[in-house]
Amino acid sequence: MVSTQSVGVIGGPTEKTQRLRWWRVHDNGGVSSTLSFLFVSFMVFSSIGFLYTYTMYKNPNYSVGCEEDSEGSWSIGVFYGDSPFSLKPIETMNVWKNTSAAWPVANPIVTCGSVTDSGFPSNFVADPFLYVQGDVLYLFFETKNSITMQGDIGVAKSIDNGASWEQLGVVLDEEWHLSYPYVFDYNDQIYMMPEGSKKGDLRLYRAVNFPLKWELEKVILKRPLIDSFIIKYESRYYLFGSDHTRVSTKKNGELEIWYSSPLGPWKPHKKNPVYNTDKETGARNGGRPFVYNKNVYRLGQDDGETYGKRVRVFKIEVLTPYNYREVEVEFGLPKPTKERNAWNGARSHHLDTQQLPSGQWIAVSDGDRTASGDMSHRFIIGSLLLFSTGLLVLIMGMLLGFVRCIVPLSWCPHNIKKRTDAFFVWERSSHLSSRVRQYCTRLNRLTAVLRCKMNPKTSLGRFAFIVILIGSIVLMCVGLGYIYGGSGAREPYSVDHHYSQFTLLAMTYDARLWNLKWYIQHYSRCSSVREIVVIWNKGMPPDITEFDSAVPVRIRVESKNSLNNRFKLDPLIKTKAVLELDDDIMMSCDYIERGFKVWRQNPDRLVGFYPRLVNGPGPLTYRAEKHARKFNGYNMILTGAAFMDHRAAFGLYWSEEARVGREAVDELFNCEDVLMNFLYVNATSSGPTVEYVKPSWSFDTSKFSGVAISENTQSHYRVRSKCLEKFTELYGGLSEKVEFKRRKDGWDM
């Protein structure tokens, strides 16, 4: 007889038996199959997530600068008024500047993009201060360097009263963060006192070659004050600032005062800190103080709901070395109505207002479209959604039988081969180990219960599997959207670093009121929409209060129900661009903004979203967009969704030359957009007259209400074919074919 102990040769039966025993113990109900399933699932879902993120959120024009930042996406706007209490944004002043591709110029007037393109990569610009030299305006501001991720001081110059700004570069770059560049005159010298609290002191710089070169004059206070300014009040100079290092100071709710001459030495106010209270009171300074009607006003930040929520104004009533008293007054600066689609929709924490030599008041202010911490908030939500995706994948594994245990019992304390004395003490003292093992055992039973209830071989099981699979993919994509998709704002596109606005025109009548309400609610939030004009052709017009609009709505009631009213001359329109958009078309604000940018680059053309190709030989026939796609080109843009110069376009349409065409439109109650295309071609000597922008999605809301004008498509197309023949006889042919995918922006795919 051979003893079992004698079979111990390496590679013999004992070793094989031990390996099998090890596998069974450590597999413990399917650990290997679980890990394999999770690995394969991770690879598949990662590939889907990567393709989704790359397709939806890639930036083909990537460059250093203007990257998403945890501190926000601040930019700067300009305001005008007869007094500091009647300021209005530049777009309401109807400032026209053809060379800037802006009619009229709109805020913001300085952004990270304009700084980056001048050679100084910037993530945002904020804390603007003006310095006026005759007819020249200088703008000093904080610009956050995209490489060093610290604040520097930049400067821009304007010679047209703030309508456009030339970037001069970074004028102050230290090894520490700089912001709040308070610039002022003293003893015929120009000084700057930026915030540099990271250095631990307050420094004064003097211009040796204004505005580009500055040198350190002296350290005026060895305290890390933030957002400080100096003013002369009665016979003394006073310095206001906040010290976040003070004991018991509530963040952004502290203010202290010092007095002396600008070069010091400074003495503390007897009641310092004059504020040490809640952050929403406006204690922290929010810009340059100003004098109006012999009263001095201080600007303060309201940081209650979010950092930099708004600027509050306080009139200083008493200021001495021993006492200080101020009272808040109403400021009246217009509040943004478009939320994240407005450049300052979420917050604005700084303002500098001054009186120009002309007597007019000008102000510069910063703004951000998202609240403080928005990026972190979105990351947390996105991470939770991705975690939920993982749980759904785990449930799919249970249904398919790959996951037979959630927590392998070999991981529990009872199954640990080598345990220290601490484990024995822990188990004997609380019996928590057995309870944990009991809980894990019950948890593992869920896999069997779930597979029993919804076996994938049954109809219910297959349905559950498909629902969970689709749900997990949707959750993953939504989660990635929160992390990589930005704040959700539909921002405007600049042209030569300038922004503008357009008027939206919609023609409708009483039976389509339901469409109109939805239409106005949606499009009024688009960034560049200034006003919505409703051309009311028939029936009792609605009351303006019925609409939920972020912009003014004007209803123009027509005496005759005519499609020609779409292009009626309207002297009340204050923008050069109009978007003629049928009230039953819904599309993303982002694609509306894209169309506006393309029009600003080609203001002599019709720029729209629905292309058509009219070609010969043979009888002219009106066809759908697929005909243009088949022959890779278009020569007509439907003006039911098109940008145009309303002065030029409407002038053509109501000319004597177009009279016969207008009569045909009234007779057929159709083809006003076809006529406009012929008139554009007839008025242009050479070159294309149309440009196309492809929307990612659009749908017709009239299908839900049953009041579509062209419900019978074939009949509609026959009428339009007649129009083509008639207008060709009157005005000649259309322009040559313009190919798709011609432009570099890729928006005409």
DRENSETOR-983374 format. One line per 10 residues: number of its first residue (from 1); their letters; for each residue x, y, z of C-alpha. Coordinates in Angstrom, 1 decimal. Layout:
N
NUM	A	X Y Z  ... .
END
This chain:
749
1	MVSTQSVGVI	0.0 0.0 0.0  1.3 3.4 -0.9  0.6 6.2 1.6  -1.1 9.3 0.2  1.5 11.4 1.9  4.2 9.8 -0.3  2.7 11.3 -3.5  4.4 14.6 -3.3  6.3 15.0 -6.5  6.2 18.4 -8.1 .
11	GGPTEKTQRL	3.6 18.4 -11.0  2.0 15.2 -9.6  -1.6 14.6 -8.6  -1.3 16.4 -5.3  -0.4 19.7 -6.9  -3.2 19.4 -9.5  -5.7 18.6 -6.8  -4.5 21.6 -4.8  -4.9 23.9 -7.8  -8.5 22.7 -8.4 .
21	RWWRVHDNGG	-9.3 23.1 -4.7  -7.8 26.6 -4.7  -9.9 27.6 -7.8  -13.1 26.3 -6.3  -12.5 28.1 -3.0  -11.6 31.3 -4.6  -14.2 31.2 -7.4  -16.8 31.0 -4.7  -19.9 31.0 -6.8  -18.6 32.5 -10.0 .
31	VSSTLSFLFV	-15.9 35.1 -9.1  -14.0 34.4 -12.3  -17.1 34.6 -14.5  -18.2 37.8 -12.7  -14.8 39.5 -13.3  -14.7 38.4 -16.9  -18.2 39.8 -17.5  -17.4 43.1 -15.8  -14.1 43.4 -17.8  -15.9 42.8 -21.1 .
41	SFMVFSSIGF	-18.7 45.2 -20.1  -16.3 47.8 -19.1  -14.5 47.6 -22.5  -17.7 47.7 -24.5  -19.3 50.6 -22.5  -16.0 52.5 -22.5  -15.8 52.3 -26.3  -19.4 53.5 -26.6  -18.8 56.3 -24.2  -15.6 57.4 -26.0 .
51	LYTYTMYKNP	-17.3 57.4 -29.4  -20.3 59.4 -28.0  -18.0 61.9 -26.2  -15.8 62.3 -29.3  -18.7 62.8 -31.6  -20.8 65.1 -29.5  -18.3 67.1 -27.6  -15.1 67.2 -29.7  -13.7 70.7 -30.4  -12.3 70.7 -33.9 .
61	NYSVGCEEDS	-10.9 74.3 -33.4  -9.1 73.4 -30.1  -6.5 75.8 -28.9  -5.0 76.7 -25.6  -7.3 79.2 -23.9  -10.9 79.6 -23.0  -11.0 76.1 -21.4  -13.7 75.2 -19.0  -12.6 76.5 -15.6  -13.7 75.8 -12.0 .
71	EGSWSIGVFY	-13.7 79.5 -11.4  -16.1 80.3 -14.2  -16.1 81.7 -17.7  -16.1 85.4 -17.0  -16.2 88.1 -19.7  -16.7 91.9 -19.8  -19.5 94.1 -21.1  -19.9 97.9 -21.4  -22.9 100.0 -20.4  -23.9 103.7 -21.0 .
81	GDSPFSLKPI	-26.3 106.1 -19.4  -27.1 109.7 -18.6  -26.2 108.9 -15.0  -24.7 106.0 -13.1  -28.2 105.0 -12.1  -29.6 104.8 -15.7  -27.0 102.5 -17.3  -28.0 100.3 -20.2  -26.0 97.7 -22.2  -24.4 98.7 -25.4 .
91	ETMNVWKNTS	-26.8 96.8 -27.6  -29.7 99.1 -26.5  -27.7 102.2 -27.6  -27.8 101.0 -31.3  -24.1 101.4 -31.8  -23.4 100.4 -35.4  -19.9 99.5 -36.7  -19.8 97.8 -40.0  -16.1 97.0 -39.9  -16.7 94.8 -36.8 .
101	AAWPVANPIV	-19.4 92.6 -38.3  -21.8 93.8 -35.6  -25.1 95.6 -36.4  -25.5 96.7 -33.6  -22.6 95.9 -31.3  -23.6 93.7 -28.4  -22.0 92.6 -25.1  -19.7 91.1 -24.1  -17.0 93.3 -25.7  -13.9 91.6 -24.2 .
111	TCGSVTDSGF	-13.7 87.8 -23.8  -11.0 85.2 -23.2  -11.1 84.6 -26.9  -10.0 88.1 -27.8  -7.2 87.9 -25.3  -6.1 84.5 -26.4  -6.0 85.4 -30.1  -3.8 88.4 -29.3  -1.1 86.0 -28.0  -1.9 85.6 -24.3 .
121	PSNFVADPFL	-3.8 82.4 -23.6  -6.7 83.2 -21.2  -9.4 81.2 -19.5  -11.5 84.2 -18.6  -11.4 88.0 -18.1  -12.8 89.8 -15.0  -12.5 92.7 -12.6  -12.4 95.5 -15.3  -11.2 99.0 -14.5  -11.4 102.0 -16.9 .
131	YVQGDVLYLF	-8.8 104.8 -17.3  -9.9 107.7 -19.5  -7.4 109.8 -21.4  -9.4 112.3 -23.6  -11.2 110.3 -26.3  -9.2 107.2 -25.6  -10.4 104.5 -23.2  -8.1 102.0 -21.5  -9.4 98.9 -19.9  -7.4 97.0 -17.3 .
141	FETKNSITMQ	-8.6 93.6 -16.2  -7.6 90.3 -14.7  -6.9 87.6 -17.2  -6.4 84.0 -16.0  -3.5 82.5 -17.8  -4.4 79.1 -19.3  -0.9 77.7 -18.8  0.2 79.0 -15.4  -3.5 79.0 -14.1  -2.8 82.3 -12.3 .
151	GDIGVAKSID	-4.2 85.8 -12.8  -2.3 88.4 -14.7  -3.2 92.0 -15.5  -4.1 92.8 -19.2  -5.0 96.0 -20.9  -7.1 96.9 -24.0  -7.6 100.2 -25.8  -10.7 101.7 -27.4  -10.9 104.8 -29.7  -14.6 104.5 -30.5 .
161	NGASWEQLGV	-16.1 105.0 -27.0  -16.0 101.3 -26.1  -17.6 99.8 -29.2  -14.4 97.9 -30.1  -11.2 97.1 -28.2  -7.7 96.5 -29.3  -5.8 94.1 -27.1  -2.4 95.5 -26.0  -1.3 92.5 -24.0  -0.4 91.6 -20.4 .
171	VLDEEWHLSY	1.2 94.5 -18.5  1.8 92.9 -15.1  2.8 89.3 -14.5  4.2 88.3 -11.1  5.0 84.9 -9.7  1.7 85.1 -7.7  -1.9 85.6 -8.6  -3.0 89.2 -9.5  -6.5 90.6 -10.0  -8.6 93.7 -9.3 .
181	PYVFDYNDQI	-6.3 96.3 -11.0  -7.4 99.5 -9.4  -5.9 102.3 -11.5  -5.9 106.0 -10.3  -4.1 109.3 -10.5  -2.1 110.9 -7.7  0.4 113.8 -7.8  0.4 113.7 -11.7  1.4 110.0 -11.7  -0.7 107.0 -12.7 .
191	YMMPEGSKKG	-0.7 104.2 -10.1  -2.1 100.7 -10.1  -3.0 98.8 -6.9  -3.8 95.2 -7.9  -4.9 92.5 -5.5  -1.9 90.1 -4.8  -2.9 88.7 -1.4  -1.1 85.4 -2.2  2.1 87.4 -1.6  0.8 88.5 1.8 .
201	DLRLYRAVNF	0.9 92.2 1.3  -0.6 95.1 -0.7  1.6 96.7 -3.4  1.5 99.9 -5.3  2.8 100.1 -8.9  3.6 103.2 -10.9  3.3 103.6 -14.7  6.7 104.3 -16.3  5.4 103.9 -19.8  1.6 104.0 -19.7 .
211	PLKWELEKVI	-0.2 101.7 -20.2  2.3 98.9 -20.9  5.1 99.3 -18.4  4.8 99.4 -14.6  7.3 99.2 -11.8  6.8 98.5 -8.1  6.6 101.8 -6.2  6.4 100.4 -2.7  4.6 97.9 -0.4  2.1 100.1 1.2 .
221	LKRPLIDSFI	0.6 97.6 3.7  1.9 94.3 4.9  -1.5 92.7 5.0  -3.1 90.4 2.4  -6.0 92.7 1.6  -8.2 91.7 -1.4  -10.2 93.9 -3.7  -8.9 97.2 -2.3  -9.3 100.8 -3.5  -8.2 104.3 -2.3 .
231	IKYESRYYLF	-10.5 107.3 -2.3  -10.2 110.9 -1.1  -13.0 111.8 1.2  -13.1 115.4 2.5  -9.5 116.0 3.5  -8.2 112.5 3.9  -7.4 109.4 1.8  -9.0 106.2 2.8  -8.2 102.6 1.8  -10.9 100.0 1.8 .
241	GSDHTRVSTK	-10.2 96.3 1.6  -10.9 92.8 3.0  -8.6 90.5 4.9  -9.7 86.8 4.7  -7.1 85.8 7.2  -8.7 87.6 10.1  -9.9 85.3 13.0  -13.7 84.6 12.9  -14.1 86.4 9.6  -16.9 85.0 7.5 .
251	KNGELEIWYS	-15.8 84.5 3.9  -16.5 87.6 1.8  -18.3 89.3 4.7  -15.4 91.3 6.1  -14.4 94.9 5.4  -11.8 97.1 7.0  -10.7 100.8 6.4  -7.3 102.5 6.7  -6.4 106.2 6.4  -3.3 108.1 5.3 .
261	SPLGPWKPHK	-1.9 109.3 2.0  -1.7 106.9 -0.9  2.0 106.3 -0.2  1.4 105.7 3.5  2.0 105.0 6.3  -1.6 103.7 6.8  -3.4 103.8 10.1  -6.3 101.4 10.9  -9.8 102.7 11.4  -10.9 102.7 15.0 .
271	KNPVYNTDKE	-13.8 100.3 14.3  -11.9 97.8 12.2  -13.2 95.6 10.9  -16.2 97.9 10.1  -17.9 94.7 8.8  -17.5 91.2 9.9  -20.8 89.7 9.1  -22.6 87.6 6.5  -21.2 87.4 3.0  -24.5 88.5 1.3 .
281	TGARNGGRPF	-24.4 92.0 2.8  -22.0 93.4 0.1  -19.1 94.0 2.5  -16.4 92.9 0.0  -15.7 95.6 -2.6  -17.1 95.2 -6.1  -15.4 97.9 -8.1  -14.4 101.6 -8.1  -16.4 104.0 -5.9  -18.0 106.9 -7.8 .
291	VYNKNVYRLG	-19.2 110.4 -7.0  -22.6 111.5 -8.2  -24.5 114.7 -7.1  -21.7 115.3 -4.5  -22.4 111.9 -2.9  -19.9 109.1 -2.7  -21.1 105.5 -3.5  -19.3 102.3 -2.7  -19.9 99.1 -4.7  -20.0 95.8 -2.9 .
301	QDDGETYGKR	-20.4 92.1 -3.8  -23.4 90.1 -2.8  -21.9 86.6 -2.4  -24.9 85.0 -0.7  -26.4 82.5 -3.1  -23.2 82.0 -5.1  -19.8 83.8 -5.3  -20.2 87.1 -7.2  -23.9 86.9 -7.5  -24.5 90.6 -8.0 .
311	VRVFKIEVLT	-23.2 94.1 -7.3  -24.9 96.3 -4.6  -24.5 100.0 -4.2  -24.1 101.9 -0.9  -24.1 105.6 -0.3  -21.4 106.7 2.2  -23.0 108.9 4.8  -20.3 109.1 7.4  -16.6 108.4 7.0  -14.0 109.5 9.6 .
321	PYNYREVEVE	-11.1 107.8 11.3  -13.5 107.0 14.1  -16.8 106.2 12.5  -18.3 104.8 9.3  -21.9 104.6 8.1  -23.4 103.7 4.7  -26.8 102.9 3.4  -27.8 100.8 0.4  -29.5 102.4 -2.6  -31.2 101.0 -5.7 .
331	FGLPKPTKER	-28.9 100.8 -8.7  -31.2 99.8 -11.5  -28.8 97.9 -13.7  -30.8 95.7 -16.1  -31.0 92.1 -15.0  -30.4 89.4 -17.6  -33.4 87.4 -18.6  -31.9 84.6 -20.6  -30.2 82.8 -17.7  -27.3 80.7 -19.0 .
341	NAWNGARSHH	-27.8 81.9 -22.5  -26.8 85.4 -21.4  -23.1 86.3 -20.9  -23.9 87.5 -17.4  -26.9 85.4 -16.8  -25.8 83.8 -13.5  -23.6 86.4 -11.8  -21.8 89.7 -12.0  -19.4 90.8 -9.2  -17.6 93.9 -10.4 .
351	LDTQQLPSGQ	-18.4 97.3 -12.0  -16.5 100.5 -12.7  -18.5 103.5 -13.8  -17.1 106.9 -14.8  -18.2 110.1 -16.4  -16.8 110.9 -19.8  -15.7 114.4 -20.9  -18.9 114.5 -23.0  -20.9 114.2 -19.9  -22.2 110.7 -20.7 .
361	WIAVSDGDRT	-21.6 108.0 -18.1  -19.9 104.7 -19.1  -19.5 101.5 -17.1  -17.7 98.2 -17.5  -18.8 95.1 -15.7  -17.9 91.5 -15.7  -20.3 88.6 -15.9  -20.6 84.8 -16.0  -23.3 82.6 -17.4  -22.9 79.9 -14.7 .
371	ASGDMSHRFI	-22.9 79.9 -10.9  -19.8 79.3 -8.7  -18.9 75.6 -8.5  -21.0 74.7 -11.6  -18.2 72.5 -13.0  -17.8 70.6 -9.7  -21.5 70.2 -9.4  -21.8 68.7 -12.9  -18.9 66.4 -12.2  -20.6 65.0 -9.1 .
381	IGSLLLFSTG	-23.9 64.4 -10.9  -22.1 62.9 -13.9  -20.1 60.6 -11.6  -23.3 59.4 -9.8  -24.9 58.7 -13.2  -21.9 56.6 -14.3  -22.0 54.8 -11.0  -25.7 54.0 -11.6  -24.7 52.7 -15.0  -22.3 50.3 -13.3 .
391	LLVLIMGMLL	-25.1 49.0 -11.1  -27.4 48.4 -14.1  -24.5 46.5 -15.8  -24.2 44.4 -12.7  -28.0 43.6 -12.8  -27.6 42.6 -16.5  -24.9 40.2 -15.4  -27.3 38.7 -12.8  -30.0 38.2 -15.5  -27.5 36.5 -17.9 .
401	GFVRCIVPLS	-26.1 34.3 -15.1  -22.5 35.6 -15.3  -22.8 37.3 -11.9  -23.8 34.7 -9.3  -22.6 36.5 -6.3  -22.4 40.2 -5.4  -19.9 39.9 -2.5  -17.8 36.6 -2.6  -17.9 35.1 0.8  -14.2 34.4 0.6 .
411	WCPHNIKKRT	-13.7 38.1 1.0  -15.5 38.0 4.4  -13.4 37.8 7.7  -14.4 34.1 8.3  -12.7 33.0 5.1  -9.5 34.8 5.5  -6.7 32.2 5.8  -4.2 34.3 7.6  -5.8 36.4 10.3  -4.2 38.5 12.9 .
421	DAFFVWERSS	-5.2 38.5 16.6  -7.0 41.8 15.9  -9.6 39.9 13.8  -10.2 37.4 16.5  -10.7 40.1 19.1  -13.0 42.0 16.7  -15.2 38.9 16.1  -15.4 37.9 19.8  -16.2 41.4 21.0  -19.0 42.4 18.7 .
431	HLSSRVRQYC	-20.0 39.5 16.6  -20.1 42.0 13.7  -18.2 39.6 11.5  -21.0 37.0 11.5  -23.5 39.7 10.9  -21.6 40.9 7.9  -21.3 37.4 6.5  -25.0 36.9 7.1  -25.8 40.1 5.3  -23.6 39.2 2.4 .
441	TRLNRLTAVL	-25.2 35.8 2.1  -28.7 37.4 1.8  -27.4 39.9 -0.6  -26.0 37.2 -2.8  -29.4 35.5 -2.9  -30.7 38.5 -4.9  -28.9 37.1 -8.0  -30.8 33.9 -7.8  -34.1 35.6 -7.0  -33.7 38.1 -9.9 .
451	RCKMNPKTSL	-32.8 35.4 -12.4  -35.8 33.3 -11.2  -38.2 36.2 -11.6  -36.9 37.5 -14.9  -35.2 34.6 -16.7  -33.8 35.9 -20.0  -35.2 32.9 -21.7  -38.7 34.3 -21.1  -40.4 37.2 -22.8  -40.4 39.2 -19.5 .
461	GRFAFIVILI	-36.7 38.5 -19.0  -35.8 39.5 -22.5  -37.8 42.7 -22.2  -36.2 43.5 -18.9  -32.8 42.9 -20.3  -33.4 45.2 -23.3  -34.8 48.0 -21.0  -31.8 47.7 -18.6  -29.4 47.7 -21.5  -30.9 50.8 -23.1 .
471	GSIVLMCVGL	-31.2 52.5 -19.7  -27.6 51.9 -18.9  -26.4 53.4 -22.2  -28.7 56.4 -21.8  -27.5 56.9 -18.2  -23.9 56.7 -19.3  -24.3 59.2 -22.1  -26.2 61.6 -19.8  -23.5 61.3 -17.2  -20.7 61.9 -19.8 .
481	GYIYGGSGAR	-22.8 64.9 -21.0  -22.7 66.4 -17.5  -18.9 65.9 -17.2  -17.8 66.8 -20.8  -20.8 68.6 -22.3  -20.4 72.0 -20.6  -22.9 74.0 -18.7  -25.8 73.5 -21.2  -25.7 77.2 -22.3  -26.3 78.0 -26.0 .
491	EPYSVDHHYS	-23.7 80.7 -26.5  -23.4 83.1 -29.4  -20.6 82.9 -31.9  -18.4 85.9 -32.3  -17.2 87.3 -35.6  -13.8 89.2 -35.3  -14.4 89.0 -31.5  -17.6 91.0 -31.8  -21.2 90.0 -30.9  -24.4 91.3 -32.3 .
501	QFTLLAMTYD	-28.2 90.7 -32.2  -31.0 90.1 -34.6  -34.8 90.5 -34.7  -37.0 87.3 -35.0  -40.0 87.6 -37.3  -42.9 85.2 -37.2  -46.0 85.3 -39.4  -49.1 83.7 -38.0  -52.8 83.9 -37.3  -55.3 83.0 -34.5 .
511	ARLWNLKWYI	-55.6 79.2 -35.2  -51.9 78.8 -34.6  -51.7 80.5 -31.2  -50.7 77.3 -29.5  -47.6 77.0 -31.8  -46.7 80.6 -31.2  -46.6 80.4 -27.4  -44.2 77.5 -27.5  -42.2 79.2 -30.2  -41.8 82.4 -28.3 .
521	QHYSRCSSVR	-40.9 80.7 -25.0  -38.2 78.7 -26.7  -36.6 81.2 -29.1  -36.7 84.2 -26.7  -34.0 82.5 -24.7  -31.6 82.3 -27.6  -28.5 84.5 -26.9  -28.6 86.8 -29.9  -32.4 87.4 -30.2  -33.2 91.0 -29.3 .
531	EIVVIWNKGM	-36.9 91.2 -30.1  -39.6 89.0 -31.5  -42.0 90.6 -34.0  -45.3 88.7 -34.6  -46.9 89.5 -38.0  -50.6 88.9 -37.2  -52.4 88.1 -40.4  -55.9 87.1 -39.3  -58.2 86.9 -36.3  -58.1 88.5 -32.9 .
541	PPDITEFDSA	-54.5 89.2 -31.8  -53.5 87.9 -28.4  -52.5 89.9 -25.4  -48.7 90.3 -24.9  -49.0 89.0 -21.3  -50.0 85.6 -22.7  -46.4 84.9 -23.7  -43.5 83.7 -21.6  -40.8 85.6 -23.2  -37.2 86.7 -22.2 .
551	VPVRIRVESK	-37.2 89.5 -24.8  -39.7 92.2 -25.9  -42.6 90.9 -28.1  -44.3 93.2 -30.6  -47.5 92.2 -32.4  -47.9 93.9 -35.8  -51.5 93.5 -36.8  -52.0 93.5 -40.6  -55.2 94.6 -42.3  -54.9 92.0 -45.1 .
561	NSLNNRFKLD	-54.1 88.3 -44.9  -51.2 88.2 -47.3  -47.9 86.3 -47.4  -46.3 89.5 -48.7  -46.6 90.8 -45.1  -43.7 88.6 -44.2  -41.3 91.1 -45.9  -43.1 94.4 -45.1  -40.9 97.3 -44.4  -40.8 98.0 -40.7 .
571	PLIKTKAVLE	-38.9 101.1 -39.4  -39.3 99.9 -35.8  -36.8 97.1 -36.3  -33.6 98.1 -34.6  -31.2 95.5 -35.9  -29.8 95.0 -39.4  -30.3 91.2 -39.4  -33.7 89.6 -39.2  -34.5 85.9 -39.0  -37.6 85.0 -40.8 .
581	LDDDIMMSCD	-38.7 81.8 -39.1  -42.1 80.1 -39.5  -43.9 79.8 -36.2  -44.1 76.0 -36.6  -40.4 75.3 -36.9  -38.5 74.3 -33.7  -34.7 73.8 -33.6  -31.9 74.3 -31.2  -30.7 77.8 -30.2  -27.2 76.6 -31.0 .
591	YIERGFKVWR	-28.0 76.2 -34.7  -29.9 79.5 -34.8  -26.6 81.1 -33.5  -24.6 79.2 -36.1  -26.8 80.6 -38.8  -26.4 84.1 -37.4  -22.7 83.8 -37.5  -22.7 82.6 -41.1  -24.9 85.5 -42.1  -22.7 88.1 -40.4 .
601	QNPDRLVGFY	-19.8 86.7 -42.5  -22.0 87.0 -45.6  -24.5 89.8 -44.9  -25.3 90.2 -48.6  -26.8 86.7 -48.9  -29.8 84.7 -47.7  -28.6 82.3 -45.0  -31.0 79.6 -44.0  -31.6 76.0 -43.0  -33.7 74.5 -45.8 .
611	PRLVNGPGPL	-31.9 74.2 -49.2  -33.4 73.6 -52.6  -32.0 72.9 -56.0  -33.8 74.3 -59.1  -32.1 73.2 -62.3  -32.8 72.3 -65.9  -33.0 71.4 -68.7  -36.6 70.8 -69.2  -39.6 72.3 -67.2  -38.6 73.7 -63.8 .
621	TYRAEKHARK	-40.0 71.5 -61.1  -40.0 72.2 -57.4  -38.5 69.3 -55.5  -37.6 68.4 -51.9  -34.2 68.7 -50.2  -33.3 65.1 -51.2  -33.0 66.3 -54.8  -30.4 68.9 -53.8  -28.6 66.2 -51.8  -28.6 63.9 -54.8 .
631	FNGYNMILTG	-26.9 66.4 -57.0  -24.7 67.8 -54.2  -25.7 71.4 -54.4  -28.4 74.1 -53.9  -29.3 77.5 -55.4  -32.3 78.4 -53.3  -32.9 78.9 -49.5  -36.4 78.8 -48.2  -37.0 82.1 -46.4  -39.4 80.5 -43.9 .
641	AAFMDHRAAF	-36.1 79.9 -42.0  -33.5 82.4 -43.2  -31.4 85.3 -42.1  -31.3 88.5 -44.2  -30.6 92.2 -44.2  -34.1 93.5 -43.7  -33.4 96.9 -45.2  -31.9 95.5 -48.4  -34.2 92.4 -48.7  -37.5 94.2 -47.9 .
651	GLYWSEEARV	-36.5 97.0 -50.1  -36.1 94.6 -53.1  -39.4 92.9 -52.3  -41.4 96.1 -52.2  -39.8 97.6 -55.3  -41.8 98.4 -58.4  -39.9 95.7 -60.2  -41.3 93.1 -57.8  -44.9 94.3 -58.1  -46.0 91.5 -60.5 .
661	GREAVDELFN	-44.3 88.9 -58.4  -46.2 90.1 -55.3  -49.5 89.9 -57.1  -48.7 86.3 -58.0  -48.0 85.6 -54.4  -51.4 87.0 -53.4  -53.2 85.1 -56.2  -51.6 81.7 -55.3  -51.2 82.4 -51.5  -47.8 80.8 -51.9 .
671	CEDVLMNFLY	-44.2 81.3 -53.1  -43.2 84.5 -51.3  -39.9 82.8 -50.4  -39.3 81.7 -54.0  -39.8 85.3 -55.2  -37.3 86.6 -52.6  -34.7 84.2 -54.0  -35.3 85.4 -57.6  -35.1 89.0 -56.5  -31.7 88.5 -54.7 .
681	VNATSSGPTV	-30.2 86.9 -57.8  -31.6 89.6 -60.1  -30.0 92.3 -57.8  -26.6 90.6 -57.7  -24.1 90.8 -60.5  -22.1 87.7 -59.7  -21.3 85.2 -56.9  -23.6 83.0 -54.7  -26.7 84.6 -53.1  -27.5 81.8 -50.7 .
691	EYVKPSWSFD	-25.7 80.0 -47.8  -26.9 76.9 -46.0  -26.5 75.8 -42.4  -27.6 72.3 -41.5  -29.5 72.0 -38.1  -28.9 68.9 -36.1  -32.6 68.6 -35.5  -35.8 70.4 -36.3  -39.5 69.5 -36.3  -42.8 71.0 -37.3 .
701	TSKFSGVAIS	-45.1 71.7 -34.4  -48.1 72.3 -36.6  -48.3 68.6 -37.1  -49.5 68.3 -33.5  -52.1 71.0 -33.9  -53.4 70.1 -37.4  -53.1 73.7 -38.8  -50.2 73.2 -41.3  -50.5 75.5 -44.3  -49.0 72.9 -46.8 .
711	ENTQSHYRVR	-50.6 69.7 -45.5  -51.0 68.4 -49.1  -47.4 68.2 -50.2  -48.0 67.2 -53.8  -50.5 70.1 -54.4  -48.1 72.5 -52.6  -45.2 71.4 -54.9  -47.3 71.8 -58.0  -48.1 75.4 -57.1  -44.5 76.2 -56.4 .
721	SKCLEKFTEL	-43.5 74.7 -59.8  -45.8 77.2 -61.5  -44.1 80.0 -59.5  -40.7 78.9 -60.7  -41.8 79.1 -64.3  -43.5 82.5 -63.8  -40.6 84.1 -61.9  -38.1 82.8 -64.4  -40.0 84.6 -67.1  -40.1 87.8 -65.1 .
731	YGGLSEKVEF	-36.6 87.9 -63.4  -34.4 85.3 -65.2  -32.9 82.2 -63.7  -31.5 81.4 -60.3  -27.8 81.5 -59.4  -25.4 78.6 -60.1  -25.3 75.6 -57.9  -23.5 76.0 -54.5  -22.0 72.7 -53.3  -22.5 71.2 -49.9 .
741	KRRKDGWDM	-19.5 70.8 -47.6  -17.9 73.9 -49.2  -17.2 75.9 -46.1  -14.4 75.3 -43.6  -16.7 75.5 -40.6  -18.4 72.2 -41.6  -21.9 73.5 -40.8  -23.1 73.0 -44.4  -22.7 69.2 -44.4 .
END
